Amino acid sequence: MKLTEKIIDSTTGLKMKSGAIVEVHVIHSQNSDEKSLMIKTDDGVLSLDQDDISSFMDLFSKFLESF
């Protein structure tokens, strides 16, 4: 299991295949200030809303602190 898969799975509960991340896009809503994140991998696409992004960033910062 790749690091990206572990972080995304534990953050969102969504299963992601172990593909490499190819592209990451921030999507801004036209009707509000909300943003979402679209992560394209070599085997699919995963979308994260703002709550998922916050959880992801918290988890990722904890991961970085472990080094």
Gaussian input, Z-matrix of N, CA and C with variables (Angstrom, degrees):
# hf/3-21g

backbone

0 1
 N
 C     1     B1
 C     2     B2     1     A1
 N     3     B3     2     A2     1     D1
 C     4     B4     3     A3     2     D2
 C     5     B5     4     A4     3     D3
 N     6     B6     5     A5     4     D4
 C     7     B7     6     A6     5     D5
 C     8     B8     7     A7     6     D6
 N     9     B9     8     A8     7     D7
 C    10    B10     9     A9     8     D8
 C    11    B11    10    A10     9     D9
 N    12    B12    11    A11    10    D10
 C    13    B13    12    A12    11    D11
 C    14    B14    13    A13    12    D12
 N    15    B15    14    A14    13    D13
 C    16    B16    15    A15    14    D14
 C    17    B17    16    A16    15    D15
 N    18    B18    17    A17    16    D16
 C    19    B19    18    A18    17    D17
 C    20    B20    19    A19    18    D18
 N    21    B21    20    A20    19    D19
 C    22    B22    21    A21    20    D20
 C    23    B23    22    A22    21    D21
 N    24    B24    23    A23    22    D22
 C    25    B25    24    A24    23    D23
 C    26    B26    25    A25    24    D24
 N    27    B27    26    A26    25    D25
 C    28    B28    27    A27    26    D26
 C    29    B29    28    A28    27    D27
 N    30    B30    29    A29    28    D28
 C    31    B31    30    A30    29    D29
 C    32    B32    31    A31    30    D30
 N    33    B33    32    A32    31    D31
 C    34    B34    33    A33    32    D32
 C    35    B35    34    A34    33    D33
 N    36    B36    35    A35    34    D34
 C    37    B37    36    A36    35    D35
 C    38    B38    37    A37    36    D36
 N    39    B39    38    A38    37    D37
 C    40    B40    39    A39    38    D38
 C    41    B41    40    A40    39    D39
 N    42    B42    41    A41    40    D40
 C    43    B43    42    A42    41    D41
 C    44    B44    43    A43    42    D42
 N    45    B45    44    A44    43    D43
 C    46    B46    45    A45    44    D44
 C    47    B47    46    A46    45    D45
 N    48    B48    47    A47    46    D46
 C    49    B49    48    A48    47    D47
 C    50    B50    49    A49    48    D48
 N    51    B51    50    A50    49    D49
 C    52    B52    51    A51    50    D50
 C    53    B53    52    A52    51    D51
 N    54    B54    53    A53    52    D52
 C    55    B55    54    A54    53    D53
 C    56    B56    55    A55    54    D54
 N    57    B57    56    A56    55    D55
 C    58    B58    57    A57    56    D56
 C    59    B59    58    A58    57    D57
 N    60    B60    59    A59    58    D58
 C    61    B61    60    A60    59    D59
 C    62    B62    61    A61    60    D60
 N    63    B63    62    A62    61    D61
 C    64    B64    63    A63    62    D62
 C    65    B65    64    A64    63    D63
 N    66    B66    65    A65    64    D64
 C    67    B67    66    A66    65    D65
 C    68    B68    67    A67    66    D66
 N    69    B69    68    A68    67    D67
 C    70    B70    69    A69    68    D68
 C    71    B71    70    A70    69    D69
 N    72    B72    71    A71    70    D70
 C    73    B73    72    A72    71    D71
 C    74    B74    73    A73    72    D72
 N    75    B75    74    A74    73    D73
 C    76    B76    75    A75    74    D74
 C    77    B77    76    A76    75    D75
 N    78    B78    77    A77    76    D76
 C    79    B79    78    A78    77    D77
 C    80    B80    79    A79    78    D78
 N    81    B81    80    A80    79    D79
 C    82    B82    81    A81    80    D80
 C    83    B83    82    A82    81    D81
 N    84    B84    83    A83    82    D82
 C    85    B85    84    A84    83    D83
 C    86    B86    85    A85    84    D84
 N    87    B87    86    A86    85    D85
 C    88    B88    87    A87    86    D86
 C    89    B89    88    A88    87    D87
 N    90    B90    89    A89    88    D88
 C    91    B91    90    A90    89    D89
 C    92    B92    91    A91    90    D90
 N    93    B93    92    A92    91    D91
 C    94    B94    93    A93    92    D92
 C    95    B95    94    A94    93    D93
 N    96    B96    95    A95    94    D94
 C    97    B97    96    A96    95    D95
 C    98    B98    97    A97    96    D96
 N    99    B99    98    A98    97    D97
 C   100   B100    99    A99    98    D98
 C   101   B101   100   A100    99    D99
 N   102   B102   101   A101   100   D100
 C   103   B103   102   A102   101   D101
 C   104   B104   103   A103   102   D102
 N   105   B105   104   A104   103   D103
 C   106   B106   105   A105   104   D104
 C   107   B107   106   A106   105   D105
 N   108   B108   107   A107   106   D106
 C   109   B109   108   A108   107   D107
 C   110   B110   109   A109   108   D108
 N   111   B111   110   A110   109   D109
 C   112   B112   111   A111   110   D110
 C   113   B113   112   A112   111   D111
 N   114   B114   113   A113   112   D112
 C   115   B115   114   A114   113   D113
 C   116   B116   115   A115   114   D114
 N   117   B117   116   A116   115   D115
 C   118   B118   117   A117   116   D116
 C   119   B119   118   A118   117   D117
 N   120   B120   119   A119   118   D118
 C   121   B121   120   A120   119   D119
 C   122   B122   121   A121   120   D120
 N   123   B123   122   A122   121   D121
 C   124   B124   123   A123   122   D122
 C   125   B125   124   A124   123   D123
 N   126   B126   125   A125   124   D124
 C   127   B127   126   A126   125   D125
 C   128   B128   127   A127   126   D126
 N   129   B129   128   A128   127   D127
 C   130   B130   129   A129   128   D128
 C   131   B131   130   A130   129   D129
 N   132   B132   131   A131   130   D130
 C   133   B133   132   A132   131   D131
 C   134   B134   133   A133   132   D132
 N   135   B135   134   A134   133   D133
 C   136   B136   135   A135   134   D134
 C   137   B137   136   A136   135   D135
 N   138   B138   137   A137   136   D136
 C   139   B139   138   A138   137   D137
 C   140   B140   139   A139   138   D138
 N   141   B141   140   A140   139   D139
 C   142   B142   141   A141   140   D140
 C   143   B143   142   A142   141   D141
 N   144   B144   143   A143   142   D142
 C   145   B145   144   A144   143   D143
 C   146   B146   145   A145   144   D144
 N   147   B147   146   A146   145   D145
 C   148   B148   147   A147   146   D146
 C   149   B149   148   A148   147   D147
 N   150   B150   149   A149   148   D148
 C   151   B151   150   A150   149   D149
 C   152   B152   151   A151   150   D150
 N   153   B153   152   A152   151   D151
 C   154   B154   153   A153   152   D152
 C   155   B155   154   A154   153   D153
 N   156   B156   155   A155   154   D154
 C   157   B157   156   A156   155   D155
 C   158   B158   157   A157   156   D156
 N   159   B159   158   A158   157   D157
 C   160   B160   159   A159   158   D158
 C   161   B161   160   A160   159   D159
 N   162   B162   161   A161   160   D160
 C   163   B163   162   A162   161   D161
 C   164   B164   163   A163   162   D162
 N   165   B165   164   A164   163   D163
 C   166   B166   165   A165   164   D164
 C   167   B167   166   A166   165   D165
 N   168   B168   167   A167   166   D166
 C   169   B169   168   A168   167   D167
 C   170   B170   169   A169   168   D168
 N   171   B171   170   A170   169   D169
 C   172   B172   171   A171   170   D170
 C   173   B173   172   A172   171   D171
 N   174   B174   173   A173   172   D172
 C   175   B175   174   A174   173   D173
 C   176   B176   175   A175   174   D174
 N   177   B177   176   A176   175   D175
 C   178   B178   177   A177   176   D176
 C   179   B179   178   A178   177   D177
 N   180   B180   179   A179   178   D178
 C   181   B181   180   A180   179   D179
 C   182   B182   181   A181   180   D180
 N   183   B183   182   A182   181   D181
 C   184   B184   183   A183   182   D182
 C   185   B185   184   A184   183   D183
 N   186   B186   185   A185   184   D184
 C   187   B187   186   A186   185   D185
 C   188   B188   187   A187   186   D186
 N   189   B189   188   A188   187   D187
 C   190   B190   189   A189   188   D188
 C   191   B191   190   A190   189   D189
 N   192   B192   191   A191   190   D190
 C   193   B193   192   A192   191   D191
 C   194   B194   193   A193   192   D192
 N   195   B195   194   A194   193   D193
 C   196   B196   195   A195   194   D194
 C   197   B197   196   A196   195   D195
 N   198   B198   197   A197   196   D196
 C   199   B199   198   A198   197   D197
 C   200   B200   199   A199   198   D198

   B1=1.4545
   B2=1.5275
   B3=1.2993
   B4=1.4612
   B5=1.5185
   B6=1.3232
   B7=1.4575
   B8=1.5255
   B9=1.3322
   B10=1.4638
   B11=1.5216
   B12=1.3090
   B13=1.4620
   B14=1.5272
   B15=1.3185
   B16=1.4624
   B17=1.5130
   B18=1.3323
   B19=1.4684
   B20=1.5184
   B21=1.3151
   B22=1.4634
   B23=1.5248
   B24=1.3284
   B25=1.4543
   B26=1.5290
   B27=1.3214
   B28=1.4585
   B29=1.5243
   B30=1.3176
   B31=1.4595
   B32=1.5252
   B33=1.3178
   B34=1.4592
   B35=1.5170
   B36=1.3157
   B37=1.4487
   B38=1.5237
   B39=1.3208
   B40=1.4608
   B41=1.5193
   B42=1.2885
   B43=1.4547
   B44=1.5153
   B45=1.2979
   B46=1.4539
   B47=1.5161
   B48=1.2985
   B49=1.4546
   B50=1.5203
   B51=1.2903
   B52=1.4640
   B53=1.5243
   B54=1.3143
   B55=1.4607
   B56=1.5111
   B57=1.3000
   B58=1.4568
   B59=1.5258
   B60=1.3360
   B61=1.4615
   B62=1.5226
   B63=1.3318
   B64=1.4562
   B65=1.5222
   B66=1.3368
   B67=1.4642
   B68=1.5274
   B69=1.3284
   B70=1.4663
   B71=1.5246
   B72=1.3397
   B73=1.4597
   B74=1.5227
   B75=1.3272
   B76=1.4612
   B77=1.5190
   B78=1.3321
   B79=1.4570
   B80=1.5306
   B81=1.3258
   B82=1.4627
   B83=1.5236
   B84=1.3290
   B85=1.4515
   B86=1.5285
   B87=1.3237
   B88=1.4682
   B89=1.5258
   B90=1.3370
   B91=1.4579
   B92=1.5257
   B93=1.3194
   B94=1.4662
   B95=1.5242
   B96=1.3226
   B97=1.4589
   B98=1.5287
   B99=1.3216
   B100=1.4575
   B101=1.5254
   B102=1.3090
   B103=1.4557
   B104=1.5260
   B105=1.3031
   B106=1.4527
   B107=1.5251
   B108=1.2891
   B109=1.4547
   B110=1.5176
   B111=1.3180
   B112=1.4528
   B113=1.5245
   B114=1.3169
   B115=1.4644
   B116=1.5160
   B117=1.3239
   B118=1.4586
   B119=1.5189
   B120=1.3117
   B121=1.4594
   B122=1.5213
   B123=1.3015
   B124=1.4558
   B125=1.5326
   B126=1.3347
   B127=1.4620
   B128=1.5199
   B129=1.3365
   B130=1.4549
   B131=1.5132
   B132=1.3444
   B133=1.4687
   B134=1.5249
   B135=1.3296
   B136=1.4513
   B137=1.5170
   B138=1.3359
   B139=1.4714
   B140=1.5176
   B141=1.3347
   B142=1.4581
   B143=1.5184
   B144=1.3551
   B145=1.4591
   B146=1.5345
   B147=1.3323
   B148=1.4635
   B149=1.5229
   B150=1.3325
   B151=1.4676
   B152=1.5221
   B153=1.3440
   B154=1.4555
   B155=1.5239
   B156=1.3371
   B157=1.4683
   B158=1.5249
   B159=1.3264
   B160=1.4671
   B161=1.5217
   B162=1.3163
   B163=1.4638
   B164=1.5178
   B165=1.3091
   B166=1.4560
   B167=1.5315
   B168=1.3254
   B169=1.4656
   B170=1.5321
   B171=1.3312
   B172=1.4645
   B173=1.5270
   B174=1.3139
   B175=1.4603
   B176=1.5248
   B177=1.3317
   B178=1.4578
   B179=1.5296
   B180=1.3364
   B181=1.4714
   B182=1.5284
   B183=1.3305
   B184=1.4671
   B185=1.5250
   B186=1.3226
   B187=1.4595
   B188=1.5281
   B189=1.3343
   B190=1.4652
   B191=1.5274
   B192=1.3350
   B193=1.4632
   B194=1.5210
   B195=1.3218
   B196=1.4635
   B197=1.5281
   B198=1.3289
   B199=1.4695
   B200=1.4951
   A1=108.42
   A2=116.23
   A3=120.71
   A4=110.78
   A5=116.12
   A6=121.78
   A7=111.91
   A8=116.89
   A9=119.42
   A10=110.73
   A11=116.91
   A12=120.29
   A13=110.35
   A14=118.05
   A15=121.25
   A16=110.88
   A17=117.78
   A18=121.36
   A19=110.49
   A20=118.08
   A21=120.82
   A22=110.67
   A23=117.66
   A24=120.72
   A25=111.24
   A26=117.73
   A27=119.26
   A28=111.75
   A29=117.98
   A30=121.71
   A31=111.26
   A32=117.18
   A33=120.99
   A34=113.78
   A35=117.20
   A36=120.12
   A37=111.80
   A38=117.07
   A39=120.52
   A40=109.46
   A41=115.70
   A42=120.18
   A43=109.09
   A44=115.84
   A45=121.43
   A46=107.47
   A47=116.71
   A48=119.59
   A49=108.86
   A50=116.89
   A51=120.35
   A52=112.61
   A53=116.86
   A54=120.80
   A55=112.53
   A56=115.63
   A57=120.93
   A58=109.35
   A59=116.64
   A60=120.51
   A61=108.14
   A62=115.38
   A63=121.77
   A64=111.00
   A65=117.15
   A66=122.13
   A67=109.12
   A68=115.52
   A69=121.64
   A70=107.28
   A71=116.61
   A72=121.75
   A73=109.70
   A74=116.97
   A75=122.14
   A76=106.27
   A77=116.13
   A78=121.37
   A79=108.12
   A80=116.64
   A81=123.05
   A82=108.79
   A83=116.46
   A84=121.38
   A85=109.37
   A86=116.77
   A87=120.66
   A88=111.86
   A89=117.12
   A90=120.74
   A91=113.98
   A92=117.82
   A93=120.15
   A94=109.18
   A95=115.28
   A96=120.56
   A97=112.33
   A98=116.66
   A99=119.78
   A100=111.93
   A101=112.99
   A102=120.42
   A103=108.23
   A104=116.20
   A105=120.53
   A106=107.89
   A107=115.23
   A108=121.41
   A109=108.33
   A110=117.00
   A111=121.24
   A112=107.97
   A113=115.50
   A114=120.91
   A115=107.82
   A116=116.09
   A117=120.98
   A118=108.23
   A119=115.72
   A120=120.67
   A121=108.32
   A122=115.92
   A123=118.05
   A124=111.95
   A125=117.99
   A126=120.46
   A127=114.08
   A128=118.42
   A129=119.55
   A130=112.93
   A131=115.51
   A132=122.58
   A133=107.83
   A134=115.74
   A135=121.90
   A136=107.94
   A137=117.06
   A138=121.62
   A139=109.03
   A140=116.22
   A141=122.11
   A142=108.96
   A143=117.95
   A144=119.99
   A145=109.09
   A146=117.57
   A147=120.25
   A148=113.11
   A149=118.11
   A150=120.25
   A151=110.50
   A152=116.24
   A153=120.83
   A154=111.12
   A155=116.43
   A156=120.88
   A157=109.87
   A158=117.18
   A159=120.15
   A160=110.83
   A161=116.58
   A162=120.70
   A163=110.42
   A164=116.35
   A165=121.83
   A166=110.63
   A167=116.97
   A168=121.09
   A169=111.03
   A170=117.38
   A171=120.49
   A172=110.68
   A173=115.67
   A174=120.66
   A175=111.06
   A176=116.59
   A177=120.44
   A178=110.94
   A179=117.94
   A180=120.06
   A181=110.56
   A182=117.65
   A183=120.66
   A184=109.95
   A185=115.79
   A186=119.99
   A187=110.40
   A188=117.61
   A189=121.53
   A190=111.90
   A191=116.83
   A192=120.81
   A193=111.84
   A194=117.21
   A195=120.17
   A196=112.60
   A197=117.49
   A198=120.24
   A199=111.89
   D1=129.91
   D2=-179.46
   D3=-80.55
   D4=158.67
   D5=-179.03
   D6=-56.34
   D7=-44.32
   D8=-178.73
   D9=-60.90
   D10=-38.31
   D11=179.60
   D12=-66.13
   D13=-42.54
   D14=179.63
   D15=-62.28
   D16=-45.05
   D17=-178.08
   D18=-65.90
   D19=-48.62
   D20=-177.07
   D21=-66.43
   D22=-42.33
   D23=-178.96
   D24=-64.09
   D25=-43.18
   D26=-178.61
   D27=-74.50
   D28=-22.11
   D29=179.93
   D30=-81.71
   D31=-47.04
   D32=-171.12
   D33=-107.63
   D34=-16.31
   D35=-175.13
   D36=78.52
   D37=-0.10
   D38=179.31
   D39=-86.45
   D40=142.66
   D41=178.01
   D42=-87.95
   D43=132.92
   D44=177.63
   D45=-126.52
   D46=133.85
   D47=176.71
   D48=-64.02
   D49=165.34
   D50=-172.79
   D51=-84.06
   D52=41.56
   D53=178.36
   D54=-80.19
   D55=155.84
   D56=177.54
   D57=-76.65
   D58=144.99
   D59=177.01
   D60=-71.93
   D61=128.23
   D62=-178.35
   D63=-103.53
   D64=-43.51
   D65=-179.09
   D66=-144.20
   D67=150.17
   D68=172.58
   D69=-131.48
   D70=127.92
   D71=-179.09
   D72=-124.77
   D73=136.84
   D74=170.92
   D75=-96.69
   D76=126.48
   D77=-177.37
   D78=-110.65
   D79=122.89
   D80=179.94
   D81=-96.89
   D82=129.54
   D83=176.91
   D84=-71.77
   D85=137.58
   D86=179.30
   D87=-76.27
   D88=-24.01
   D89=-174.55
   D90=-98.66
   D91=-6.14
   D92=-179.46
   D93=-155.18
   D94=-176.83
   D95=178.97
   D96=-87.28
   D97=4.14
   D98=-176.43
   D99=-71.14
   D100=147.41
   D101=177.64
   D102=-127.01
   D103=153.44
   D104=172.35
   D105=-134.07
   D106=163.87
   D107=-176.92
   D108=-119.74
   D109=129.07
   D110=176.38
   D111=-112.90
   D112=121.21
   D113=-179.65
   D114=-110.46
   D115=115.85
   D116=176.47
   D117=-95.56
   D118=132.41
   D119=175.09
   D120=-116.66
   D121=176.12
   D122=179.86
   D123=-73.72
   D124=-2.24
   D125=178.09
   D126=-134.27
   D127=18.19
   D128=177.15
   D129=160.07
   D130=-172.89
   D131=-178.11
   D132=-131.16
   D133=140.16
   D134=176.66
   D135=-128.07
   D136=129.62
   D137=178.13
   D138=-109.29
   D139=137.45
   D140=178.78
   D141=-123.81
   D142=133.01
   D143=175.77
   D144=-87.28
   D145=-176.16
   D146=-174.47
   D147=-62.29
   D148=-37.79
   D149=177.85
   D150=-63.66
   D151=-42.87
   D152=177.96
   D153=-63.19
   D154=-39.72
   D155=-179.21
   D156=-65.07
   D157=-42.97
   D158=178.85
   D159=-61.20
   D160=-45.07
   D161=178.59
   D162=-63.19
   D163=-41.98
   D164=179.29
   D165=-60.91
   D166=-46.05
   D167=-178.18
   D168=-66.12
   D169=-39.75
   D170=176.88
   D171=-61.19
   D172=-46.83
   D173=-179.58
   D174=-65.36
   D175=-41.48
   D176=-178.38
   D177=-66.96
   D178=-39.11
   D179=178.64
   D180=-65.68
   D181=-36.79
   D182=176.07
   D183=-64.75
   D184=-39.05
   D185=177.62
   D186=-62.04
   D187=-45.12
   D188=-179.45
   D189=-64.79
   D190=-35.03
   D191=178.95
   D192=-65.69
   D193=-21.88
   D194=-177.47
   D195=-74.19
   D196=-9.32
   D197=179.51
   D198=-90.49

